[in-house]
Amino acid sequence: MNPYFILFGVGLGFVVISFVFGNLSNIEGVSFSFLRPTLIAVFLTVTGGLGLLLTPRMGIFYSASLVMFASVAGGLIVAALINRFVVIPLHRAQNTSAFDKQATIGVSAEVVSPIPQGGFGKIRYTISGSTVTSPAKSEDGNQIKLGEYVEIIYIEKNTYFVRKAADGV
């Protein structure tokens, strides 16, 4: 059996498995982006596909070593391009938009939906450059009016417990 066919099949199979079972590129402890399983799958698929296209009985080249060199080089180039223009920008976007909820404790927020006595309302605050709205409840159970400023005290089951800000802002 042609080794390029095996590379192509393994790479394509890995891409399908990664797609079906989620993002397998987030392996803890892997610090080299070129070792991400997604990029390995791209490399294998492109190398195998180019090898199949360039083999003497199917393609334009007649030297096995030239076919191998061209296939591996093509696989590396395509994997590097996908890493540079897809994986790295997505990783940066993911890291800049996410924040730790616990980091919001002590942050000032504005009440954008009144919090009735013993009930739930909604607050708006800014963290990591993003403006976020979240469900909120008064820490002491008292009513907090629309537009008032509060301080986030703690978070429980995705509900932000707040108290009126001492300085009003």
Secondary structure as UniProt FT lines:
FT   HELIX           3..21
FT   TURN            24..25
FT   TURN            28..29
FT   HELIX           33..35
FT   HELIX           37..54
FT   TURN            56..58
FT   HELIX           64..82
FT   HELIX           83..87
FT   HELIX           88..97
FT   HELIX           101..104
FT   TURN            105..106
FT   STRAND          108..113
FT   TURN            117..118
FT   STRAND          120..127
FT   TURN            128..129
FT   STRAND          130..138
FT   TURN            139..140
FT   TURN            146..147
FT   STRAND          149..156
FT   TURN            157..158
FT   STRAND          159..164
FT   TURN            166..167
//
